[in-house]
Amino acid sequence: TVLASYRTLMARARTGLSFTRTGAAFIGLGIALLRQFRSGPWSALDALIIMMGAAMVAEGFYWYLPGRKAGREGAHAVSAAETRRSIWEEVFPDLLHSRTFAAMRAPLPPVKGYASPGIWATTGLALERTLLADRRNVMARVRTVMARSRTGLSLIRTGMSITGIGLGLLVYFGAGSVSWTVLETAMIAAGLLFIADGFSWYNAAERTRKTFPYCFGELEIAVPDYGTPARAWRKAVFSDDDV
């Protein structure tokens, strides 16, 4: 539930970054119109466009900042959970938090051959419930890491938009006006900071994602038959090659 809250806040942050990109486009359009044409009654419209863009940027940052905090706390929570051992790792260490795809193919804990089908069924169901509960927690952490990766990509897109607008204005109008040049340079610098920050989010999330076996392109899932020992269960293989 806590990780779901972090993911919701990061989704809200991505929406805020979309606001920011749209607002930056409005600001760029307003500045271009204001500088391209002589002052007149239509200058009020140019100023209105700039103010609308600035309001959208401010709204976007208001949505983004809580998501940024959630991204940091979510990454810390995932890291802490992955380094903390549970009692089930003592019982089935190769089945729960495996770090390789080969370990995911390991056979399920076998039931003794002399046990009756009824014992197989009740033991299998209880074990399956326990393992599924733990795997849901692991997959929730995967989704949180992927949400942080998507937020990083959204930061990169926002930074590229702001940098492109500032650079386009500077190239088109030149550096004749000191005040406009300072503003456009500030936009370029802010955009580059967004891009660098986005890459730091994305790269960290991708490194964490690669440690999860659920992110491989091929998965083998057991099809349980609780009337037989676990070693006799059928397997279903899902691969990207089948798509």
PyMOL commands that set and color helices and strands:
alter all, ss='L'
color gray80, all
select helices_A, chain A and resi 2-36+43-83+87-91+101-104+117-173+178-209+213-215+230-232+240-242
alter helices_A, ss='H'
color red, helices_A
select strands_A, chain A and resi 218-223+234-239
alter strands_A, ss='S'
color yellow, strands_A
deselect
rebuild
show_as cartoon
